[in-house]
């Protein structure tokens, strides 16, 4: 029977820093379990803040190095990982059971905002998270086309808290994502001609009356520009944050800065900026430089690739994550960085909830 105590193990883990955040695993409350085994080994379980945690093996390697240096008599170290998606849970006031609501916006149209939103949602799903995708671009919904989705949502009756029957929208599921869009209710060539109050009502209904269920992330594809929808969201929800999509050229960056300042004005945290369509045509690196200048994270670049357009036009955006697609590694990186930025804000918060050692 091993005589190594839990206190000794935890004392070792104080010196192991999370490679993404740079703070002790103990301080971040990521150690879920630490115990010795009958054969002289140690079992440690680390609770990751997101399914999209990049290169988790680095944590295991650091733990093994530190523990073996301090407790050389340990016969074996087993590191296991679980996931407890950290979130603000701020949709409770309107009935949402969503840990993190993320808005994807841009200062202008044509920069690939919807492609990024759909890719972020699908990528997080691939990592194992429960994800919904809401198309808030009422005037120009493109998410259904990108996902190859044509099914009209069903309307279902369910009992309310007061015993009365209420009508809810059952979102169709495609590629593992629960999806809601105005494009599922109108013909592709039909224009939506609404004033602001009607737009506010539609967005509110999509959020409150859709049966989203329990989600780790709800990704919201915003209309381009700095209009009413972001204000509506800021009034209804406490968003985890916003992702600003931009192309590298200076004229696009000017509009991206306006979008970023708009999010700040309505108290929506900016998670970072994504550079889309990087390459010879539009240049490269402009968004990274602008992000550094503005003091916001750079979440990654997505180089120009014609196959991205082909797959989006064909409703096969999931194919962009195939191993033989050169864009896959850039899309995965963008998903990882966005998820980690959300987790970082929560883990570094002084009001972070306590995770008890079992």
TIGUDO-338359 format. One record per residue (C-alpha): residue in three letters; x, y, z. Coordinates in Angstrom, 3 decimals, padded with zeros to 6 digits. Example, Ala and Ser with C-alpha at 12.3 -4.5 7.8 and 13.67 -1.06 7.14 Angstrom:
 type       xx       yy       zz
  ala  012.300 -004.500  007.800
  ser  013.670 -001.060  007.140
//
This chain:
 type       xx       yy       zz
  unk  000.000  000.000  000.000
  unk  001.386  003.405 -000.999
  unk  002.073  005.867  001.811
  unk  001.918  008.895 -000.462
  unk -000.757  011.275  000.766
  unk -003.135  013.471 -001.162
  unk -001.512  016.489  000.463
  unk  001.876  015.502 -000.973
  unk  000.428  015.094 -004.455
  unk -001.390  018.424 -004.339
  unk  001.777  020.105 -003.074
  unk  003.553  018.862 -006.205
  unk  000.760  020.070 -008.467
  unk  001.118  023.613 -007.131
  unk  004.236  023.807 -009.284
  unk  002.511  022.629 -012.471
  unk  001.302  025.521 -014.602
  unk -001.410  025.325 -017.185
  unk  000.450  025.808 -020.504
  unk -002.328  027.953 -021.994
  unk -003.062  030.267 -019.069
  unk  000.252  030.186 -017.220
  unk -001.117  029.704 -013.713
  unk -000.974  026.768 -011.325
  unk -003.440  023.949 -011.874
  unk -004.309  024.257 -008.185
  unk -004.984  027.983 -008.433
  unk -007.177  027.392 -011.479
  unk -009.070  024.643 -009.640
  unk -008.477  022.203 -012.484
  unk -007.441  019.266 -010.276
  unk -010.540  017.127 -009.885
  unk -008.924  014.141 -008.200
  unk -005.495  013.192 -006.847
  unk -004.889  009.897 -005.043
  unk -002.306  007.198 -004.546
  unk -002.879  003.592 -005.632
  unk -002.139  000.283 -003.930
  unk  000.748 -000.464 -006.286
  unk  002.646  002.714 -005.415
  unk  001.327  004.770 -008.291
  unk -000.654  007.987 -008.513
  unk -003.955  008.700 -010.295
  unk -004.679  012.323 -011.200
  unk -007.747  013.679 -012.972
  unk -007.617  017.109 -014.565
  unk -010.834  018.972 -015.315
  unk -010.387  020.895 -018.564
  unk -012.434  024.087 -019.089
  unk -013.379  023.252 -022.689
  unk -013.526  020.275 -025.042
  unk -011.382  022.283 -027.453
  unk -008.394  022.495 -025.103
  unk -005.304  022.392 -027.366
  unk -002.590  019.770 -026.862
  unk -003.702  018.517 -023.480
  unk -000.770  016.084 -023.435
  unk  001.452  019.003 -022.387
  unk -000.308  019.034 -019.006
  unk  000.322  015.313 -018.537
  unk  003.988  015.720 -019.421
  unk  004.415  018.599 -016.964
  unk  002.688  016.656 -014.187
  unk  004.879  013.609 -014.743
  unk  008.076  015.675 -014.739
  unk  007.243  017.582 -011.550
  unk  005.889  014.613 -009.590
  unk  008.772  012.313 -010.490
  unk  011.269  015.002 -009.447
  unk  009.597  015.499 -006.052
  unk  008.364  011.951 -005.424
  unk  010.936  009.689 -007.091
  unk  009.539  006.522 -005.469
  unk  006.258  006.732 -007.392
  unk  005.958  003.653 -009.610
  unk  003.510  005.043 -012.163
  unk  001.626  008.276 -012.863
  unk -001.731  008.107 -014.618
  unk -003.248  011.369 -015.790
  unk -006.865  011.373 -016.942
  unk -008.870  014.235 -018.373
  unk -012.494  015.219 -017.957
  unk -014.230  018.308 -019.300
  unk -016.333  020.801 -017.409
  unk -017.092  023.554 -019.903
  unk -016.791  026.800 -017.997
  unk -019.451  029.341 -018.780
  unk -021.305  032.403 -017.601
  unk -024.722  030.710 -017.748
  unk -026.245  034.114 -018.439
  unk -029.244  033.002 -020.479
  unk -031.239  032.007 -017.432
  unk -033.256  035.220 -017.356
  unk -034.950  034.285 -020.648
  unk -034.961  030.537 -020.060
  unk -031.827  029.553 -021.991
  unk -029.729  026.736 -020.587
  unk -026.606  027.744 -022.471
  unk -023.227  028.100 -020.827
  unk -021.745  030.462 -023.396
  unk -023.416  032.634 -026.032
  unk -020.907  033.850 -028.623
  unk -021.691  036.482 -031.260
  unk -019.776  036.493 -034.548
  unk -019.815  039.865 -036.251
  unk -018.072  042.073 -038.775
  unk -017.973  045.704 -039.713
  unk -019.034  045.025 -043.299
  unk -020.431  042.276 -045.478
  unk -018.453  039.957 -047.726
  unk -015.668  039.092 -045.290
  unk -016.815  035.509 -044.621
  unk -018.501  036.132 -041.277
  unk -021.124  033.412 -041.775
  unk -018.475  030.944 -042.888
  unk -016.518  031.644 -039.710
  unk -019.646  031.378 -037.534
  unk -020.674  028.038 -039.043
  unk -017.093  026.750 -038.870
  unk -016.751  027.792 -035.227
  unk -019.992  026.019 -034.334
  unk -019.179  022.841 -036.225
  unk -015.584  022.774 -034.995
  unk -016.619  023.035 -031.343
  unk -019.106  020.214 -031.962
  unk -016.327  018.059 -033.420
  unk -014.336  018.527 -030.229
  unk -017.286  017.128 -028.271
  unk -019.229  020.197 -027.140
  unk -023.007  020.617 -027.333
  unk -023.518  023.462 -029.799
  unk -026.325  025.479 -031.335
  unk -026.072  027.885 -034.275
  unk -028.460  030.801 -034.620
  unk -028.568  032.882 -037.794
  unk -029.472  036.394 -036.647
  unk -028.914  037.885 -040.105
  unk -032.647  038.195 -040.749
  unk -032.261  040.176 -043.966
  unk -029.650  037.931 -045.561
  unk -029.666  034.500 -043.893
  unk -027.042  032.189 -045.378
  unk -026.477  029.572 -042.666
  unk -029.127  027.118 -043.971
  unk -027.526  027.122 -047.428
  unk -024.030  026.565 -046.031
  unk -025.234  023.589 -044.013
  unk -027.411  022.134 -046.755
  unk -030.443  022.572 -044.505
  unk -033.897  022.864 -046.047
  unk -036.207  021.381 -043.391
  unk -038.739  023.775 -041.927
  unk -038.714  023.738 -038.107
  unk -041.594  021.986 -036.382
  unk -043.833  023.736 -033.883
  unk -044.460  021.629 -030.786
  unk -046.650  022.063 -027.719
  unk -045.273  021.577 -024.242
  unk -046.558  022.344 -020.733
  unk -045.407  025.610 -019.189
  unk -044.523  026.253 -015.561
  unk -048.075  027.430 -014.913
  unk -049.565  024.272 -016.429
  unk -050.704  026.003 -019.594
  unk -049.594  024.735 -022.979
  unk -046.976  026.824 -024.746
  unk -045.785  026.562 -028.326
  unk -042.100  026.066 -028.990
  unk -039.923  025.829 -032.089
  unk -038.072  022.540 -032.506
  unk -034.772  023.424 -034.237
  unk -033.622  021.056 -036.966
  unk -030.326  019.294 -036.330
  unk -027.674  019.098 -039.042
  unk -024.071  017.960 -038.642
  unk -024.768  017.650 -034.920
  unk -025.789  021.311 -034.607
  unk -029.153  022.672 -033.521
  unk -029.900  025.413 -036.046
  unk -032.342  028.305 -036.221
  unk -032.579  030.861 -039.032
  unk -035.111  033.103 -040.726
  unk -033.973  031.344 -043.894
  unk -035.897  028.267 -042.726
  unk -039.197  030.200 -042.787
  unk -039.003  032.164 -046.045
  unk -038.284  031.244 -049.641
  unk -034.664  031.768 -050.773
  unk -035.635  034.632 -053.087
  unk -038.080  036.314 -050.673
  unk -036.984  039.612 -049.137
  unk -037.645  040.332 -045.465
  unk -038.757  043.968 -045.188
  unk -038.971  044.746 -041.491
  unk -038.434  047.718 -039.248
  unk -036.377  047.544 -036.062
  unk -039.153  046.468 -033.629
  unk -040.055  043.468 -035.802
  unk -036.399  042.506 -036.018
  unk -036.109  042.726 -032.232
  unk -039.174  040.503 -031.880
  unk -037.810  037.849 -034.239
  unk -034.443  037.654 -032.475
  unk -036.145  037.464 -029.092
  unk -038.428  034.677 -030.310
  unk -035.525  032.701 -031.781
  unk -033.800  032.847 -028.401
  unk -036.727  032.349 -026.035
  unk -039.105  030.101 -027.981
  unk -036.627  027.689 -029.566
  unk -036.023  024.405 -027.751
  unk -032.262  024.725 -027.582
  unk -031.928  022.396 -024.614
  unk -028.665  022.364 -022.670
  unk -025.750  023.703 -024.697
  unk -022.118  024.455 -024.033
  unk -022.067  027.082 -026.785
  unk -024.657  028.968 -028.804
  unk -022.990  030.678 -031.760
  unk -024.920  033.637 -033.179
  unk -024.175  034.824 -036.713
  unk -024.865  038.574 -036.673
  unk -025.810  040.785 -039.615
  unk -022.882  042.822 -040.966
  unk -022.360  046.318 -039.622
  unk -023.344  047.893 -036.318
  unk -027.134  047.703 -036.263
  unk -029.987  046.754 -033.955
  unk -029.271  043.056 -033.408
  unk -026.192  043.512 -031.223
  unk -028.095  045.953 -029.026
  unk -030.967  043.472 -028.716
  unk -028.584  040.689 -027.690
  unk -026.847  042.887 -025.136
  unk -030.235  043.668 -023.569
  unk -031.380  040.036 -023.459
  unk -028.182  038.179 -022.582
  unk -024.846  038.480 -020.895
  unk -022.786  037.154 -023.785
  unk -019.541  035.278 -023.255
  unk -018.171  037.555 -025.938
  unk -017.927  038.468 -029.604
  unk -015.622  037.385 -032.403
  unk -014.856  040.039 -035.028
  unk -014.159  038.730 -038.543
  unk -012.106  040.759 -040.986
  unk -010.047  040.484 -044.143
  unk -006.463  041.791 -044.102
  unk -006.735  044.952 -046.203
  unk -006.853  048.342 -044.517
  unk -010.283  049.393 -045.848
  unk -011.860  046.310 -044.254
  unk -009.985  046.852 -041.007
  unk -011.491  050.329 -040.675
  unk -014.975  048.802 -040.552
  unk -013.841  045.986 -038.256
  unk -012.670  048.558 -035.716
  unk -016.129  050.142 -035.799
  unk -017.688  046.729 -035.044
  unk -015.229  046.148 -032.217
  unk -016.008  049.528 -030.679
  unk -019.723  048.855 -031.037
  unk -019.392  045.630 -029.018
  unk -017.489  047.493 -026.344
  unk -020.116  050.240 -026.248
  unk -022.940  047.747 -025.575
  unk -020.821  045.924 -022.963
  unk -020.194  042.742 -024.970
  unk -016.645  041.445 -024.304
  unk -014.483  041.108 -027.416
  unk -012.957  037.634 -027.496
  unk -010.711  038.507 -030.402
  unk -010.329  038.966 -034.144
  unk -010.134  036.432 -036.972
  unk -008.432  037.158 -040.274
  unk -010.295  035.507 -043.150
  unk -009.174  035.221 -046.788
  unk -005.499  035.681 -045.950
  unk -003.236  035.450 -048.981
  unk -001.851  037.151 -052.032
  unk -005.070  038.899 -053.099
  unk -005.893  040.731 -049.865
  unk -002.509  040.447 -048.167
  unk -001.753  038.803 -044.852
  unk -001.253  039.862 -041.257
  unk -003.261  043.088 -041.238
  unk -005.762  041.766 -038.697
  unk -003.024  040.453 -036.416
  unk -001.335  043.841 -036.389
  unk -004.617  045.654 -035.791
  unk -005.537  043.279 -032.939
  unk -002.195  043.957 -031.269
  unk -002.696  047.699 -031.733
  unk -006.166  047.524 -030.162
  unk -005.108  045.211 -027.346
  unk -007.426  042.325 -028.262
  unk -006.510  038.663 -028.877
  unk -005.802  037.416 -032.384
  unk -007.722  034.158 -032.798
  unk -006.123  033.005 -036.026
  unk -006.070  033.329 -039.784
  unk -007.938  031.381 -042.450
  unk -005.939  031.477 -045.697
  unk -007.679  031.910 -049.038
  unk -008.808  028.499 -050.263
  unk -011.247  027.990 -053.125
  unk -012.452  024.722 -051.602
  unk -013.956  026.665 -048.688
  unk -016.217  028.463 -051.134
  unk -017.039  025.277 -053.040
  unk -018.030  023.428 -049.875
  unk -020.064  026.374 -048.588
  unk -021.939  026.726 -051.888
  unk -022.642  022.988 -051.868
  unk -023.917  022.966 -048.265
  unk -020.977  020.838 -047.111
  unk -019.168  023.119 -044.728
  unk -018.322  020.091 -042.563
  unk -015.984  018.915 -045.341
  unk -013.689  021.839 -044.542
  unk -012.610  019.935 -041.427
  unk -011.578  016.800 -043.336
  unk -007.974  015.773 -042.762
  unk -007.087  016.279 -046.428
  unk -008.452  019.839 -046.496
  unk -005.616  022.374 -046.079
  unk -007.977  024.726 -044.215
  unk -008.764  022.210 -041.470
  unk -005.787  023.008 -039.233
  unk -006.496  026.747 -039.412
  unk -010.175  026.256 -038.586
  unk -009.362  023.985 -035.649
  unk -006.858  026.525 -034.350
  unk -009.491  029.277 -034.539
  unk -011.961  027.101 -032.601
  unk -009.382  026.255 -029.947
  unk -008.311  029.855 -029.460
  unk -011.879  031.117 -029.225
  unk -012.865  028.453 -026.686
  unk -009.716  029.076 -024.643
  unk -010.302  032.815 -024.641
  unk -013.740  032.238 -023.116
  unk -012.268  029.836 -020.561
  unk -009.385  032.193 -019.800
  unk -011.735  035.045 -018.928
  unk -013.680  032.812 -016.567
  unk -010.692  031.067 -014.996
  unk -008.991  034.370 -014.302
  unk -012.147  035.891 -012.801
  unk -011.952  036.538 -009.055
  unk -015.492  035.184 -008.720
  unk -014.658  031.866 -010.375
  unk -016.684  029.052 -008.766
  unk -014.784  026.630 -006.564
  unk -014.111  023.117 -007.886
  unk -013.727  020.762 -004.972
  unk -011.164  017.954 -004.859
  unk -013.044  014.682 -004.688
//
